[in-house]
Amino acid sequence: MKVTSAIANKMLRQLEEDKNFFLDKENTGTFYTAALGEEPVIPEYDYAETAAQIEEIDLKVSRLRHAINLSNATNKVKVDDEEYTIDVLLVRMAQLSRRKNFLDKLRKQQEKTRTDRFSYIREAKAPEYNYINYDLALIKSEFARISDLILKMQTALDYYNQTVEFEVEA
């Protein structure tokens, strides 16, 4: 069958929910407790049936993940003048997001701040200051550039996820 990445990921979530149902059934159904002289309440549980259901779900998940991975490794999107396979795009977005977080920290710094250090061993002398050692305007510009690039990448990825179909083994 043909699906988009968005649908495939929804299918994966549904399969995980189904598997959790059977795993819970297995966890609660494999044992029961009864007091002497009481009629035991035996939970409904069939190992072979439950194991077969879990195995079937695992097989569907592995096929679906393979199809997603294959699609991500072969399909490309264009962002500005660059073309990326989806797998590379995802890695690149993560790298840029880490860089953006670092730049965000730098852009929020003031050019000069007084330290809060106080020495208990010696008398405090003149106050100390911390100074940034970079061009704040350049950092703000670079932050904006990377933010814009991530937005373009995310938009291209969203479009791909909603529109590009690929084959999944039934």
C-alpha positions in Angstrom: 0.0 0.0 0.0 1.1 3.6 -0.5 1.3 6.0 2.4 2.8 9.3 3.3 5.3 9.7 6.1 2.7 11.4 8.2 0.3 8.5 7.8 3.1 6.0 8.4 4.0 7.6 11.7 0.3 7.6 12.8 0.2 3.9 11.9 3.3 3.3 14.0 1.7 5.0 17.0 -1.4 2.9 16.6 0.7 -0.3 16.3 2.6 0.7 19.5 -0.8 1.2 21.3 -2.0 -2.2 20.1 1.2 -3.8 21.2 1.0 -2.2 24.6 -2.5 -3.6 25.0 -1.2 -7.1 24.5 1.8 -6.6 26.7 -0.5 -5.3 29.5 -2.8 -8.3 28.9 0.3 -10.5 29.2 1.5 -8.8 32.4 -1.8 -9.0 34.1 -2.9 -12.4 32.8 0.1 -14.6 33.5 -0.5 -15.0 37.2 -3.4 -14.9 39.6 -3.8 -15.2 43.3 -6.4 -17.2 45.2 -6.9 -17.8 48.9 -7.5 -21.3 50.2 -11.2 -22.1 50.1 -12.1 -19.4 47.6 -13.1 -19.7 44.0 -10.2 -18.2 42.0 -10.8 -15.4 39.5 -8.7 -16.5 36.6 -7.9 -13.8 34.1 -8.5 -14.5 30.4 -5.1 -15.2 28.9 -3.8 -17.4 26.2 0.0 -17.3 25.8 0.1 -18.6 22.2 -2.6 -16.2 21.0 -1.0 -13.2 22.8 2.5 -14.0 21.6 1.2 -14.4 18.0 -0.5 -11.0 18.2 2.7 -9.3 19.5 4.8 -11.0 16.8 2.4 -9.9 14.1 2.6 -6.3 15.4 6.4 -6.4 15.6 6.6 -7.6 12.0 4.3 -4.8 10.8 6.4 -2.2 12.8 9.7 -3.5 11.3 8.3 -3.4 7.7 6.8 0.1 8.3 10.1 1.4 9.8 12.1 0.0 6.9 9.8 1.7 4.4 10.1 5.0 6.2 13.9 4.7 6.4 14.2 3.7 2.8 12.0 6.7 1.8 14.0 9.1 4.1 17.3 7.9 2.5 16.2 8.2 -1.1 13.7 11.1 -1.3 15.0 14.6 -1.5 13.7 18.1 -0.7 15.1 21.4 -1.8 15.8 24.2 0.8 17.1 27.4 -0.8 19.8 26.2 -3.2 20.6 22.9 -1.4 19.0 19.5 -1.9 18.8 17.1 1.1 17.7 13.6 1.5 15.2 13.4 4.4 17.6 11.5 6.7 20.4 14.1 6.1 17.8 16.9 6.6 16.8 15.5 10.0 20.4 15.3 11.1 21.2 18.8 9.8 18.1 20.3 11.6 19.2 18.8 14.9 22.7 20.2 14.4 21.4 23.6 13.6 19.0 23.5 16.5 21.9 22.8 18.9 23.8 25.7 17.3 20.8 28.0 17.6 20.5 27.2 21.3 24.1 28.1 21.9 23.7 31.4 19.9 20.5 32.2 21.8 22.5 32.0 25.0 25.2 34.3 23.6 22.8 36.8 22.2 21.1 37.3 25.6 24.4 38.3 27.3 25.1 41.8 28.1 28.4 43.3 26.9 29.6 43.8 30.5 28.4 42.3 33.8 29.6 42.5 37.3 30.7 39.2 38.9 29.2 38.1 42.1 32.4 36.6 43.4 33.3 37.3 47.0 36.4 36.0 48.7 36.2 34.8 52.2 40.0 34.4 52.4 41.1 37.9 51.5 39.4 41.2 51.6 37.5 42.1 48.5 39.4 44.4 46.2 37.9 46.3 43.3 34.8 44.7 41.7 35.4 42.3 38.8 33.5 42.4 35.5 32.9 39.8 32.8 33.0 41.0 29.3 31.8 39.3 26.2 34.5 38.3 23.7 32.5 38.4 20.5 30.6 40.7 18.2 27.0 40.8 19.6 25.5 42.1 16.3 27.2 39.2 14.4 25.8 36.7 16.9 22.2 38.2 16.6 22.5 38.1 12.8 23.8 34.5 12.8 20.9 33.5 15.2 18.4 35.0 12.8 20.0 33.3 9.8 20.0 29.9 11.4 16.4 30.3 12.7 15.2 31.2 9.2 17.1 28.2 7.8 15.5 25.8 10.3 12.1 27.2 9.5 12.6 26.6 5.8 13.8 23.1 6.5 10.9 22.3 8.7 8.5 23.7 6.1 10.0 21.5 3.4 9.9 18.5 5.7 6.3 19.1 6.6 5.4 19.4 2.9 7.2 16.1 2.2 5.6 14.3 5.2 2.1 15.3 3.9 2.5 14.7 0.2 5.2 12.2 -0.8 3.9 8.7 -0.9 6.0 5.5 -0.7 5.2 1.8 -0.8 4.8 -0.2 2.4 4.7 -4.0 2.5 1.3 -5.2 3.7 
